[in-house]
Amino acid sequence: MRFLMNFLLIVLLVVVLAVWVMLPWPGAIVLAVLVAAWLALTRRGRQAASVANVGISTLRQRLGSSAVIVVGIAGVVGVLVALLAMAEGYSQTLRATGSADTVVVMRGASASEVMSVMDRDSVVQIAQTAGIARDANGKPIASDELVVAANLPVKGALGDEESSVQLRGVGEQAWAVRPQVKIVEGRKFQPGLRELIVGRGAARQFAGMSPGQEIKLGTNQWTVVGIFASGDALESEVWGDAAVVADTYRRGSGRASVTVRLADPKAFAAFKSALEANPQLKIDASTTLDYFGKQSERMTGIIRTMGIAVGAIMAIGAMFGALNTMFAAVAARAREIATLRAIGFGGLPVVVAVMLETMLLALIGGLIGGLLAYLVFNGQGASTLAAGTVGKLSFELKVTPELLWTGLKWALAIGFIGGLFPAVRAARLPVTTALREL
């Protein structure tokens, strides 16, 4: 019989946790209101509240053991939210790079620009396809671009440490395709010269990125003439004249991609169909919004998986700390609980009372961990290798309300597990046995 009860308890625990993980914050508020109503309006609820008040009032006397639960859970939530904030910041940066009215065209079956190579004839035919917007001079707003890897010294690194940056060769239409790109220091590069402009993220990551300084790319010296801002992943790149970049890296007249601006954002399907109907072209086309969204999926998934794995390992430690603390608290109050049982308090109020005490400590730990994660990590700069690129992607960690709620759910789940088994033990303890314990 005892085995069956334990099995049912574990099943109940799994079901509750599964529902809790998927619960949005409005659902949690409704659940809290229902529990509060039960505590206030029912006889057993008032009994549970009475027992819980007694336990909570003694927390100051058990400050050391209670702090074990609070600190352990705060650490879990802080680390979890920080790692998830990295994934969120990475994803937001890439998603902000695209738009519904711009299209990136690459060679067929290419997963990204760095894997795409198109000849000059294909580039010309893409730019002549119907549906592309035109500038004041009647020229199609289509930017044929080249993307290569370049190694640059890392700022503040010891020795000669270098890392990869994405060097993008562009032409004059790059500015029309991406109007969000603005020069914030210095000036634009001049076509035909070995001059560069660098994104703010790249300027933070690499040495020698100030206007007027020279850096070595390939076998040539290049001059940095400006710094640009765009508010998206492009800030991690370095830009130069496409023809000069192609000559430096011996890429000939070929290009990696063509980015175009559509005359009508709703005409993407027609534009793509026109490209696919051309037998001389073997290309893939997608809106930049979809393209960069897909680029973010893999790395975001890796970071989130890593965060959940680390959080789960820490959560196990915090859970055992809560279990030990609450088992000790229940043992110390065994005679008190037995006395309550003897005068008519049922097992359910005792279980709920112990659970409320543990959940309160978990709530405090979750709030502290979430607050620390927000204060320390929100807005902090970071960089990582972007999926599908050849250079680092600079971004800021984003501690969003959704992530704070996720951390709080983890905290309360740990508290639930840590309090459930000690609470059930307290309710099962025979009254006569408990009254004889010292």
N, C-alpha and C positions, 0 to 999 in steps of 0.2 A: 504493500500500500504506500509506504514511504517513497519507494522508487517511482511509482506512478505519479505521485504528487510532485516530486522533483522534476520529472519529465514534463509534466504539464506546465510547471513554472518556467522551465527553459523555453518551451514552445511559446508561452505567453510573452516572455521577454523578447524573443526574436520577432514576433508579430508587432509588438509595441514599438520596437526600434525601427522596423521597416516602415511603419506608418509615420513615425516621428521624423525620419530622414526626409520624407517627401512633403512634410507639413509646411505650408507657407506661414509667414508671421501672423496674418489675420486669423488663421486656424488656431495658432497657439494662444492668441488673445481670447478667442471663444472658449478654448479648453480651460484657460485660467479662470474665466468667469464662471464656468460650470463647476469647477472645483470649489471656488470661493462660495458659490451658492449652496453647494452640498455641505460645506463646513458650517455655514451660517444657519441653514434652514432645517437640517435633519438632526436627529438625536445622536446617531453615530458620528456625524460630522462634527457636532459640537464637542463630543467626547475626544475625537481626534485632535481638534484644535486645542482643547485643554491640555492634553498630554504633550502636544508639540510645543506649546508655550512654556511648559516646564522645562523641556529639553533645551529649547533655544535660550532660555534665561540662564542656563548653566554654561553656555559657550565660552563666556569670559573665564570661567574656572578651567576650561579645557582649551585654552588659547593655543597652546603648542600643538596639540594633536589636530585641532581644527585647521590650523595654518597649513598643515601637511596637505589637506585636501585642497584648500584655496590656492596655495602656491603651485601645487602639481597641476591642477586644472588650468590655472592662468598660463603656465608654461606651454601646455598643449595648445591652448587657443591662440596664444601669441605666435608660436611657430607656424601653426596651420594657416592662420590668416595671412602671415607674412609671405608664405610660399604661394598661396592662392592669389595674393595681391600681385605677385610677380607674373603669374599666368594671365591675370586680368589686364595688367598694364601692357603686357606684350600683345595680347589679342586686340585691345582697344587701339593701340598704335597702328597695327596693320589694317584693321577695319576702317580706321579714319583716313587711310591713304587713298582709297578708291572712291568712285562716284558712279552713278547710273548712266551718265551721259558721256563717259569716256570708255574706250574699248582698247584692250591690248591684243595685238595680233602677233602670233608666234608660229614657228614651224610646227606642223602637225605632230602630235604625240609628245610635245615638249611639256615637261612638268613646270618649268619656270623659264625666265628669260636667260639665265646663265646656261641653260641646256639647249637653247634655240640658236640656229644659224640660218639666215635667209640670204639668197643672192640679190643682186641689185635689181634685176628684172622684177622679182616678186615684190620688192619694196615699192617700186614705181607703180605697179599695177594695184597694189593695196591702196595707195594714196589717191588713185583715180576712181575708186569705187564710189558709186552713188550713195548718198546718205551722209557724207562727211560735211561738217560745217566748214564755212569759208571765212577768211578774214576780210578786212576792208579792201585789200587788193585783189580779192577773188581767188587767193591761193587756198588749197585745202589745208585745214588745220590737222596735220599729220606729222608726227615726229618720229623719224626713224632713228633708232638708238642702238648703241653697242654697250654691253655690260661685260666687264672683265674684273679679275681679281688683282689687287695691288697690295703689297706688304708695306706697312708703315710702322715706325717706332711708336710704342705705346707711351703715352704721357705718364711720367712719374715712375716708370718701370726701372728696375735695377739692371744695369748692363745694357745689352743691345737687344732687348726683347722686342719682337715685332708681332704684329697681328694683321689679319686680313681686313681690307676695306673694299667695299663695292665701288668701283670706278665706272661711272656712266658717261659715255660719250653722247652728246646731244647736239642738236642744231637749233636754229632760231625759233622753230615752232614749238620747242619744248616749253617755252614760257606761255604760249597761248593754250597749249593742252593742259598745263597745270598752273592756273592763275594764282593758286594759293602760295606758290613759291615766291618769296620776296627777299631781296638783298637787304640785310640788316647791318652790314659792315663792309666797307670797301665798294667794289663794283663788279659788274659781270665780266667774264672772260671775253677776250677778243677772238673771233674766228681766225683760224690759221696759226695761232700762237700757242706755245706751251704754257698756258695759263689755266688755273683751276679756281673753282669756287667750292667751298666745303659746307656741309650742313652743320648746324649747331651741335648735333649729337656727335658727329665725327670730330669736330673741333675740341670737344671735351675729352674724347678718347685718345686722340693721337697727338704726338708732338709736332711742332713746326707748322701748325695750321692757322697761324695769324696772318692777316694780309701783309704782303711784303716779304715774307719768308720763302725760302726755296726748299723744295723737297725732291728726292730722287724717285722717279717712277720708270721702271724698265732700265734703260741705259742713259736716260736723259734727265736733266734738271728741269723742274717745273716751278713756276712762281704762283704762289697763292695770292689771289687778288681780291677775294671777297668771301663773306660768310652769308649763307642764306638760311631762312627759316620757312618751314611749311606746316609745322604742327602734326606731322605724320612720320612714317617710316623713311621718307626721302631724306630726312635730316641726318640719317646715318651714312649717307653717300657722299662721294666726291664727284663733281661734274667737270668735264672739259669738252673741248670741241671734238665732235665725233670723228672727223677726218684725221685730226692729229692723234687721237687715241688709237684709231685703227692703224695708222702708220707706225706708231710706237710699238704696238703689240702684233704687227704684221697680220692684220685681219683683212686686208684688202678693201674691197668696196662692199663686202657683206655686212649685214646688221643682225642683231639678235631679235629685235622686235620693232613693231610700229605701233605707237599709241596715237589714237585719233579721237577727236571730239565730234560727236554726232550732232547733226542739225536738229534732230528731235530725239530725246531720250527714249521715246516709245518705239523708235524705229530700229532698235538693236536686232530684232529677229530678221527684219528685211535686209539689214546690212550684212548680217552673218550669212544669210541665204545667198546673197549676191556673191560673196566671197567663195562660198562652197560650190557655186554654180560655175565658177571659172575653172576650166580643166587644167590651166597652167599653174594653179596655186594648190599647194598642199599645206593648209594652215589650220590652226585652231584660234578661235576668237572668243573672248569673254569680256564682260564689263570689268573694269578695274575693281569695282566693288566686290564682285565674285572672286576675281583672281586673288586679291590680297586676303580676302576672307578665307579662302582655301589654304593659302600659304600659312595662315596662323594656326590652323587646326592641329597639325601634327605636334608642333613644339608646345602649344598650349596644353594639349593632352598629356605630353610628357611631364611638363612642370606640375600640372594638377595631380597626376598619378604619384609623382615624387612627394608632393605635399601631403597627400592623403596617406601614403605609406609611412612617412616620417611621423605624421600626426597619430596614426594608429598605433605605432610602436610606443610613442610617448603616452598615449591614452591608456594603454595596458598598464604601464607603470603607475599612472595616476589612479586608475581604477583599483589596483591592488592596495594603494595607499589609502583610498577611501574605504575599502572593505576592512582593512586592518583597524583603521580608526573607529569605524562604526561598530565593528564587532566588540572592540574594547569598551566603547561607550555603552553598548547594550549590556555587556557583562557587568559594568559598574553600576548599572541601574536595574539589575535583575530583580532585586527585592522590591524596588519601587514599582516596576511594571507588574510584578506578581500581585502586589497589594491592590493595584488598580484592577487587575483581572478578578481578584477575589471580591471586590465590592461592586462588580457588575459591568466593568468595561469589557467590550468584546475584543476579539482578535483583530478585526479590521481597523478599528481606531488606532490600535497600537502600531500596526503596519504602516498606516498612513502617517502617523506622527513621526516615526523614525524616517520615513521617506521625505517628509516635508523638511525635516532638519538637514538631511543630506543634500536635498535639492537647493536649499537656501545657500549652503556653503558652495555648491557647484555654481549657482547663479552669480555669487560674488566673485568667484574665481574667473568665470567666463567674462564678466564685465571688466574686470581688471585686465585680463589678457587681451581682450578686444581693444580697450582704450590704449594700452601700451603699444599694440600693433599699429593703431592709427597714428599715434603721436610720433612713433619712431620711424615707421616705414612709409606712410602715405606721402607720395610725391618724391621719394628718394630715387635718384637716377640709378639705372642698371643697364647692363648690356649682355647680350648673348648672341650666339650664332643663329641667324634666322634661317628657318627651313626654306630651302629653295634658293638661297642666296650664297654669295661667296664672302660676305663680310659680316661684321658685328652689327646687330640692331640695337640702337640706344632707345631706351624707353623709361618711363617712370612707373613705379609701383602704385597701384590703385587699390586702396582699401575702401571698398564700396559698402553701402548698407547691407547688400545681399551677402557679402562675405562676412560681415560682423554677425549677421543672423546665423550663418552657417557655423561660425565658431561658437556661438551661444548654444546652438542645438547640440553640438558635440559636448559642450560642458555639461548641459543638463542630462544628456544620455549617459555620460560617465557617472554623474551623481545618481541617476536612476539605478544603474547597475550596482554601484557601490553601496547603495542603501537598501536595495531590495532584499538581498539574502540575509543581512543582519536583522532587517525588520521581520522577515518571516521566521527567523530563529527566535526572536523575542516573542512573537505571537504563539509559537509552538511550545515554548518552554512550559512544562507542567508547573502549576501554581505551587504545589507542595515542595517541589525541588528547588524552585527559585527562592522561596521563603527561607529555606535552610542554608542558602549560600551566604557567605560573608560579604 
